[in-house]
Amino acid sequence: MKKHNFYAGPSILTPYTIKNTADAVIDFANTGLSILEVSHRSKEFQAVMDEAQALVKELLEIPEGYHVLFLGGGASLQFAMVPFNLLQTKAAYLDTGVWAHKAIKEAKLFGEVDVVASSEDKNYNYIPKHYAVPDDVDYFHYTTNNTIYGTEIRKDPDVKARLVADMSSDIFSRPVDVSKYDIIYAGAQKNLAPAGATIVIVREDALGKVTRPIPTMLNYKTHADKGSMFNTPPVLPIFSALQTLKYYKEIGGVKEMEKRDLAKAAVLYEAIDSSRMFEATVKDHEDRTIMNVCFVMKPEYTELEKAFIDFASTKGIVGIKGHRSVGGFRASLYNALPMESVEVLVAAMKEFENNN
Ligand SMILES: *Cc1c(COP(=O)(O)O)cnc(C)c1O
């Protein structure tokens, strides 16, 4: 049966990415070697790295003065690398959930942290609005998309301080004004590639400002100076990332991707909002993500939640169980998910509602 993959991460990849990666596992670039066994110093892999970096720059219209790195350690390592490299005295953070929280915890190891606002009071089901970022902090860090709670900030903020964003779960789902940012990072496993690589976009000018010594591997400068080839990079995920980036370019870039993502989310939210049985956990439309739609059953139907997941699985729908801290359901509509899968989910919701 055809599966409809709504997992939050690792998650669905484009068929183009999977097919080309599978082919390269057998024979990479006519080398007679698998991508799994080829040297990262070979000219064939260097070409992959160069093209992947160039395509990230092209798709996100990254101006001069930035490096594109593919690092190991996941987005979680960036929680520590960012303050290690940028936090001299004080940084500001926006607390919008678990991932922001983890980033704050690491930053506190390096200096003072000013949490400018938090939505913890309502289990992070909204985006805090009225807060000020002090001008004198070393940087302001925020999470663009809160994967667990289904909230998203889709507008690049205007702040005087340096700006750092965790875009792990919504990178390439909209055009970004990169010139506003000093660092953007994103684990690959949501909109790009298998787990194992993290994209880091870093402004050259943001580096070298702290006085502490930084271990070689945790210093952005090490990787920037070597074109992200200081040590063995995650070869396979970078190869897969290149395939996804080519696909994004082919369909018309991130503007077209955003159009498709908005359309998918609109269909699902409309079905939830007009339902007798289901309701969205994020009420304010302005705060709703287009990547990870979170919803629950209305109080009078909550005992049917498990039954719905079982029913959906008979239609090939997988990965819709909500994160344990929110409950209910989460349908991740990442870039690679086709509209057809959203339509199958909506039809399953309607059928289940009629049957119960
Ligand atoms: C998944 C996720 C992370 C964690 O990524 P890892 O690569 O597992 O470390 C961090 N931030 C956000 C917003 C995420 O969605």
The ligand as a Tripos MOL2 file, in Angstrom:
@<TRIPOS>MOLECULE
LIG
   15    15     1     0     0
SMALL
NO_CHARGES

@<TRIPOS>ATOM
      1 C1         14.5190   18.4890   15.2010 C.3       1 LIG1
      2 C2         14.8790   19.8170   15.7290 C.ar      1 LIG1
      3 C3         16.0770   20.0430   16.4430 C.ar      1 LIG1
      4 C4         17.0320   18.9240   16.8200 C.3       1 LIG1
      5 O1         17.7430   18.4920   15.7520 O.3       1 LIG1
      6 P1         18.8720   17.3690   15.9260 P.3       1 LIG1
      7 O2         19.4680   17.3580   14.5610 O.co2     1 LIG1
      8 O3         18.1850   16.1070   16.3040 O.co2     1 LIG1
      9 O4         19.8270   17.8210   16.9590 O.co2     1 LIG1
     10 C5         16.3750   21.3270   16.8320 C.ar      1 LIG1
     11 N1         15.5430   22.3460   16.5730 N.ar      1 LIG1
     12 C6         14.3740   22.1700   15.9130 C.ar      1 LIG1
     13 C7         13.4970   23.3330   15.6400 C.3       1 LIG1
     14 C8         14.0140   20.9000   15.4720 C.ar      1 LIG1
     15 O5         12.8550   20.7110   14.8110 O.3       1 LIG1
@<TRIPOS>BOND
     1     1     2 1
     2     2     3 ar
     3     2    14 ar
     4     3     4 1
     5     3    10 ar
     6     4     5 1
     7     5     6 1
     8     6     7 2
     9     6     8 1
    10     6     9 1
    11    10    11 ar
    12    11    12 ar
    13    12    13 1
    14    12    14 ar
    15    14    15 1
@<TRIPOS>SUBSTRUCTURE
     1 LIG1         1 GROUP 0 **** ****
